[in-house]
Amino acid sequence: MYMIKIIPYALVIIGLIINLIAGLYFNSNFIVLMLKSIVLTISLTTCGILISDTLKRNYMINVNKQMNEKKQSYNFEAYIPPITDEEFASLNKEDDFQEINPADLYNKK
């Protein structure tokens, strides 16, 4: 999040340094160089603010999605009663399947 906040400043500083180095290298007039720096500062500040606002919105959307996913984690606990050997022996060998209502197995906390 900290990097998103410094994007406009970094863009302006890097842009001005490149502009000054190029202006001094090509022996530009000082007044022209300063006018170009003013225009460059305004345009890079505007672009940097727009970029950082877009990244902040995307970051907040992702954080909200992650928080909602954490909130929606459900705990399902089922209690299956143990069966004794006598009950197991009393079961019909042909009918091994017993229907159980799933609502009876759910324990709310």
C-alpha positions as CSV (number, residue, x, y, z in Angstrom):
1,M,0.0,0.0,0.0
2,Y,2.9,2.3,0.7
3,M,4.2,2.0,-2.8
4,I,0.9,3.1,-4.2
5,K,1.1,6.3,-2.3
6,I,4.5,7.3,-3.6
7,I,3.9,6.6,-7.3
8,P,3.0,10.3,-8.2
9,Y,6.1,11.6,-6.4
10,A,8.4,9.0,-8.0
11,L,7.0,9.7,-11.5
12,V,7.6,13.4,-11.1
13,I,11.1,13.1,-9.7
14,I,12.2,10.6,-12.3
15,G,10.6,12.6,-15.1
16,L,12.3,15.8,-14.0
17,I,15.7,14.2,-13.6
18,I,15.5,12.7,-17.1
19,N,14.2,16.1,-18.5
20,L,17.1,18.0,-16.9
21,I,19.7,15.6,-18.0
22,A,18.5,15.5,-21.6
23,G,18.2,19.4,-21.6
24,L,21.7,19.8,-20.3
25,Y,23.1,17.2,-22.6
26,F,21.6,18.8,-25.7
27,N,22.4,22.4,-24.5
28,S,18.8,23.6,-24.4
29,N,17.9,27.2,-23.4
30,F,17.2,27.5,-19.7
31,I,13.8,29.1,-20.1
32,V,12.7,26.4,-22.5
33,L,14.0,23.8,-20.1
34,M,12.1,25.2,-17.2
35,L,8.8,25.6,-19.2
36,K,9.2,21.9,-20.2
37,S,9.8,21.0,-16.6
38,I,6.6,22.8,-15.5
39,V,4.5,21.1,-18.1
40,L,6.1,17.8,-17.3
41,T,5.5,18.2,-13.6
42,I,1.8,19.0,-14.1
43,S,1.2,16.1,-16.5
44,L,3.2,13.5,-14.5
45,T,1.4,14.5,-11.3
46,T,-2.0,14.1,-13.0
47,C,-1.0,10.7,-14.4
48,G,0.5,9.5,-11.1
49,I,-2.6,10.5,-9.1
50,L,-4.9,8.7,-11.6
51,I,-2.7,5.6,-11.6
52,S,-2.4,5.5,-7.8
53,D,-6.2,6.0,-7.4
54,T,-6.9,3.1,-9.8
55,L,-4.4,0.9,-7.9
56,K,-5.9,1.8,-4.5
57,R,-9.4,0.9,-5.8
58,N,-8.2,-2.4,-7.1
59,Y,-6.3,-3.1,-3.9
60,M,-9.4,-2.3,-1.8
61,I,-11.6,-4.5,-4.0
62,N,-9.2,-7.4,-3.5
63,V,-9.0,-6.9,0.2
64,N,-12.8,-6.8,0.5
65,K,-13.1,-10.1,-1.6
66,Q,-10.6,-11.8,0.7
67,M,-12.4,-10.6,3.8
68,N,-15.7,-11.9,2.4
69,E,-14.2,-15.2,1.6
70,K,-12.9,-15.5,5.2
71,K,-16.3,-14.6,6.6
72,Q,-18.1,-17.3,4.5
73,S,-16.1,-20.2,5.7
74,Y,-18.6,-22.6,7.2
75,N,-17.9,-25.3,9.8
76,F,-19.9,-28.4,9.3
77,E,-19.8,-30.9,12.1
78,A,-21.5,-34.2,11.9
79,Y,-22.0,-36.6,14.8
80,I,-22.3,-40.2,13.7
81,P,-23.2,-42.4,16.7
82,P,-21.0,-45.4,17.2
83,I,-22.5,-48.8,16.6
84,T,-21.9,-51.8,18.9
85,D,-21.1,-55.3,17.9
86,E,-24.6,-56.5,18.8
87,E,-26.3,-53.8,16.7
88,F,-24.0,-54.7,13.8
89,A,-24.8,-58.4,14.1
90,S,-28.6,-57.6,14.2
91,L,-28.4,-55.8,10.9
92,N,-29.8,-57.6,7.9
93,K,-26.9,-58.9,5.8
94,E,-28.8,-58.1,2.6
95,D,-29.6,-54.5,3.6
96,D,-26.3,-52.9,4.6
97,F,-27.5,-49.4,3.7
98,Q,-29.5,-47.3,6.2
99,E,-31.0,-44.0,5.4
100,I,-30.1,-41.2,7.8
101,N,-31.5,-37.7,7.7
102,P,-28.5,-35.3,7.2
103,A,-30.4,-32.6,9.2
104,D,-30.1,-34.9,12.3
105,L,-26.3,-35.0,12.0
106,Y,-25.8,-31.2,11.9
107,N,-24.7,-29.6,15.2
108,K,-25.0,-25.8,15.4
109,K,-22.5,-23.9,17.6
